[in-house]
Amino acid sequence: MVNQCRVVIPLVVTVLVAFSLTGFAQASKQERKIEKHDPFYAEVIKSLDPLNPMRLRLEMGDRGHGPHYFWMDEMKARGIKQVHFEVGFKWYGDIIRVKVERVLYLRQYFEMLKPIADAETLDSITGSDLELQLKAEAESRAYDEAMMWKSRSDQPKKACGTIFKDLFDDERLPMISTELADIRRSCAEPK
């Protein structure tokens, strides 16, 4: 009787785990099906050129699940869909420095050749809380990426370069970038 219990109990546990995993897989499949028909994603996809990186990623099923930030609401209020940052970085020893070098404000995702250029809009952003928050977020994310690159065993003790960061107006969008970090091994000594 004891030997039969030793066989039956693991068998029952295995069956229960299998049923729960099957239920989980079916629930995930249903969530993806519902998500695929979400009007938000349908509208974003429809508004973008067929080769737009955001459209391609959304059509593949990528979704964002990040936190909602105050600056997302401000971006929407100003008609800004994406902010593209070029963040310069330097590391030497244990020190990493990052600084935003260039910013593009975009009215459509990944339309880098059509940044917002009208002086009135750019003047309203310059020095605003929105600009400060966006730059701080971009620098924070660039710092984390620089730390990740620096921690790799094939990296030099000193390096500099550019990290590209993109911030979007909605947390439901996947965090994607179309450019890899540009890491240079020959950098001037910091002052």
Backbone hydrogen bonds, N-H to C=O, Kabsch-Sander energy under -0.5 kcal/mol:
donor,donor_aa,acceptor,acceptor_aa,energy
5,C,1,M,-1.9
6,R,2,V,-1.9
7,V,3,N,-1.2
8,V,4,Q,-2.9
9,I,5,C,-2.5
11,L,7,V,-1.4
12,V,8,V,-2.7
13,V,9,I,-2.4
14,T,10,P,-2.4
15,V,11,L,-2.2
16,L,12,V,-2.5
17,V,13,V,-2.5
18,A,14,T,-2.4
19,F,15,V,-2.4
20,S,16,L,-2.3
21,L,17,V,-2.5
22,T,18,A,-2.2
23,G,19,F,-2.3
24,F,20,S,-2.1
25,A,21,L,-2.6
26,Q,22,T,-2.3
27,A,23,G,-2.3
28,S,24,F,-2.6
29,K,25,A,-2.2
30,Q,26,Q,-2.2
31,E,27,A,-2.5
32,R,28,S,-2.4
33,K,29,K,-2.0
34,I,30,Q,-2.5
35,E,31,E,-3.0
36,K,32,R,-2.3
37,H,33,K,-0.9
37,H,34,I,-0.7
38,D,35,E,-1.7
42,A,38,D,-2.1
43,E,39,P,-2.5
44,V,40,F,-2.2
45,I,41,Y,-2.9
46,K,42,A,-2.4
47,S,43,E,-1.7
48,L,44,V,-0.6
48,L,45,I,-1.3
52,N,49,D,-2.0
56,L,52,N,-2.5
57,R,53,P,-2.2
58,L,54,M,-2.5
59,E,55,R,-2.7
60,M,56,L,-1.4
61,G,58,L,-1.2
62,D,57,R,-2.4
64,G,172,R,-2.5
66,G,171,E,-1.1
69,Y,67,P,-0.5
72,M,69,Y,-1.2
73,D,69,Y,-0.8
73,D,70,F,-0.7
74,E,70,F,-1.6
75,M,71,W,-2.4
76,K,72,M,-2.3
77,A,73,D,-2.4
78,R,74,E,-1.5
79,G,76,K,-1.3
80,I,75,M,-3.0
81,K,79,G,-0.6
81,K,106,L,-2.5
82,Q,106,L,-1.6
83,V,167,L,-2.4
84,H,104,L,-2.8
85,F,83,V,-0.5
85,F,165,K,-3.4
86,E,102,R,-2.5
87,V,85,F,-0.6
87,V,163,I,-3.1
88,G,86,E,-0.6
88,G,99,K,-2.5
89,F,161,G,-2.2
90,K,97,R,-2.0
91,W,159,A,-3.0
92,Y,95,I,-2.1
93,G,157,K,-1.0
95,I,92,Y,-2.0
97,R,90,K,-2.9
99,K,88,G,-2.3
101,E,86,E,-3.2
102,R,86,E,-1.5
104,L,84,H,-2.4
106,L,82,Q,-3.0
106,L,104,L,-0.5
107,R,114,K,-0.6
111,E,108,Q,-1.5
112,M,110,F,-1.0
114,K,111,E,-1.9
116,I,105,Y,-3.5
122,L,118,D,-2.1
123,D,119,A,-2.9
124,S,120,E,-1.7
125,I,121,T,-1.1
126,T,122,L,-2.4
128,S,125,I,-2.4
131,E,125,I,-0.5
132,L,128,S,-2.2
133,Q,129,D,-2.8
134,L,130,L,-2.7
135,K,131,E,-2.6
136,A,132,L,-2.3
137,E,133,Q,-2.4
138,A,134,L,-2.6
139,E,135,K,-2.8
140,S,136,A,-2.3
141,R,137,E,-2.4
142,A,138,A,-2.4
143,Y,139,E,-2.5
144,D,140,S,-2.1
145,E,141,R,-2.0
146,A,142,A,-2.9
147,M,143,Y,-2.5
148,M,144,D,-2.0
149,W,145,E,-2.6
150,K,146,A,-2.9
151,S,147,M,-1.9
152,R,148,M,-0.6
152,R,149,W,-1.2
155,Q,152,R,-1.5
159,A,91,W,-2.2
160,C,184,R,-2.3
161,G,89,F,-1.9
162,T,182,D,-2.0
163,I,87,V,-2.8
165,K,85,F,-2.0
165,K,163,I,-0.5
167,L,83,V,-2.4
169,D,81,K,-1.7
173,L,170,D,-1.5
176,I,174,P,-1.1
182,D,162,T,-3.0
183,I,181,A,-0.7
184,R,160,C,-3.9
184,R,182,D,-0.5
187,C,185,R,-0.8
